[in-house]
Amino acid sequence: MEAGKKSGTIKKAVQKNVTRLIAVLLIFVFFIISTTSFSTIAHMQGNARVINYAGIVRGATQRLVKQEMNHTPNDELIRYLDGIISELSTGEGEYGLTALPDPDYRKLLEELSGEWIALKAEIAQVRQDGDVQRLFEMSENHFKTADRLVSAAEKYSEQCVISAKETLVSFNAGFIFLGILFLVYGHWQKKMQRALDSAEKASQAKSEFLSSMSHEIRTPMNGIIGMTEIARRSLDDRDKVMDCLKKIDLSSGYLLTLINDILDMSRIESGKVELADKPFRVTEVLERIYVMFNQKAEDGGIEFSIHYDNPALENVIGDDLRLSQILVNIISNAMKFTPAGGKVTVDVKEQAAGPDKTALEFLISDTGIGISKEFQAKLFDPFEQEQSVTSRQYGGTGLGLAISQNFARMMGGKITVDSRPGEGSQFKVSVVLGRGKADAAEEKPLAAASVQAADSLSGLHILLAEDNAINSEIVTFMLDSSGAVVDAVFDGKEAVDTYRDSSVGYYQCILMDIQMPVLNGLEACRRIREMDRPDAGSVQIIGLSANAFMEDVDRARENGMDGYLTKPVDMDKLLEMISNG
């Protein structure tokens, strides 16, 4: 949690610095644009004055020549022209002119200055009765040079304007780009902030969940350890020992439910859950649920009933275990939050039907404590419980409804809730299932199969490969109690060697742990199946593993196993599977 906070603080600091950098860049570019604009205006004004005074040189010189040719000397005008031509060249003087750096302009200005010196000398000659015609011809050349000088100044000024325009366009484009970048970054920053807040919220929820899980897991563990100690000290009191064993069994069952919820949620979040697609009877699912909760309801003084009357419930295709899990989660909550004297009812009906699909609705109603409007909005979020005291008072992980909602959506439906505090709740579960044939859901009753299995293992030789001594002892004891003869080995290689050295048909069943040293159970199974002996392909091999996911079952089947059971092993199912094999 601390690492997450530190990471979030660093991200916020980086985002803040990037925002500041972009803002500084925007201000800098704006300053450059402003400076360039003022500089361009100033240069344009200076260039305009140069063009204007270059034109004045031509006009004033023309006027001066006319006066001199008419023998009207004008020394003041000569000094005026001297000052302008000098300032055009140096940029220093009283007229505020600029010395343009353009090479063509500078060359023409140098030429004009030379012609002006020559023209002044010729004026002096004319004043001493010199040739007026020569003065006229020299002035014409001077006028042409002055015209060219004006054109050069205008061309240079135009180039300056074009260059300034391009610069301003570039800087404005940069300014616009930075502005867009600032807006986009601001939007991205808000989006990232929302994601960061969401991640921090999720991290906090998971931290709270882990804290809750620590409490939830320690509670049954404390019950198991405590009841074991009480049983150890009460060996002479059979009733007390049996009571302890019952409570150990209840605590173990609750602990297994917690673990399964956590695994289911992890699988859902990683997108690795796959639904089964097999025929079953919804009525049998409902009957099992009724048996499961009826005694609990009676003990709690709650009236519990399930109502259904529809042929469509008899034969459907889908995942009966996941459907049962959805209903068990919701009914369990209803029981948990309904006080003595209350009611929990389940009504089932068909909402829509097609040639190969049926849409079913399960309405679970209770008269319990109800749910606030605020919490209903996040009721199906993982790790959520309405109050911090809820898990302590009523137990649970806060995962059941999230898991159920995901399963309902995978079945083409959803779960909705209508509830008011103090008035109870009504959960509506909708799912879409396939239609099955009339005899497709025939199954042998589980209890009968178990009894049959228990009576049919007498004299059966079983090879057990299990590297955990306690697990091996438990399975061996249960199988011995059922009349089987068990040979236990502790790794996959031992299992392969023991089976290879046995006589044909000696072992009717092999129980194979998956995760074992030396050689794992899958490889050991493959090697047994590949042996050159008559019973290698037919001997029953059942995998035993703590890996409870569908791909683990598929992998076991692909490697030659006939069955697969997850740990902790349900001994009734194991006996049934061995018997039916």
HELIX and SHEET records of a PDB file:
HELIX    1   1 GLU A    2  MET A   69  1                                  68    
HELIX    2   2 ASP A   75  THR A   90  1                                  16    
HELIX    3   3 PRO A  103  ARG A  127  1                                  25    
HELIX    4   4 VAL A  132  ARG A  233  1                                 102    
HELIX    5   5 ARG A  238  GLU A  269  1                                  32    
HELIX    6   6 VAL A  282  ASP A  299  1                                  18    
HELIX    7   7 PRO A  311  LEU A  313  5                                   3    
HELIX    8   8 ASP A  320  LYS A  336  1                                  17    
HELIX    9   9 LYS A  373  GLN A  376  1                                   4    
HELIX   10  10 THR A  390  TYR A  394  1                                   5    
HELIX   11  11 GLY A  400  MET A  410  1                                  11    
HELIX   12  12 LEU A  446  SER A  456  1                                  11    
HELIX   13  13 ALA A  469  SER A  481  1                                  13    
HELIX   14  14 GLY A  492  ASP A  501  1                                  10    
HELIX   15  15 GLY A  521  ARG A  529  1                                   9    
HELIX   16  16 MET A  550  GLU A  558  1                                   9    
HELIX   17  17 MET A  571  ASN A  580  1                                  10    
SHEET    1   A 6 LYS A 278  PHE A 280  0                                        
SHEET    2   A 6 VAL A 316  GLY A 318 -1                                        
SHEET    3   A 6 GLY A 424  ARG A 435 -1                                        
SHEET    4   A 6 LYS A 357  ASP A 366 -1                                        
SHEET    5   A 6 LYS A 343  ALA A 353 -1                                        
SHEET    6   A 6 GLU A 303  HIS A 307  1                                        
SHEET    1   B 4 LYS A 278  PHE A 280  0                                        
SHEET    2   B 4 VAL A 316  GLY A 318 -1                                        
SHEET    3   B 4 GLY A 424  ARG A 435 -1                                        
SHEET    4   B 4 LYS A 414  ARG A 420 -1                                        
SHEET    1   C 5 VAL A 485  VAL A 489  0                                        
SHEET    2   C 5 HIS A 461  ALA A 465  1                                        
SHEET    3   C 5 CYS A 509  ASP A 513  1                                        
SHEET    4   C 5 GLN A 540  SER A 545  1                                        
SHEET    5   C 5 GLY A 563  THR A 566  1                                        
END                                                                             
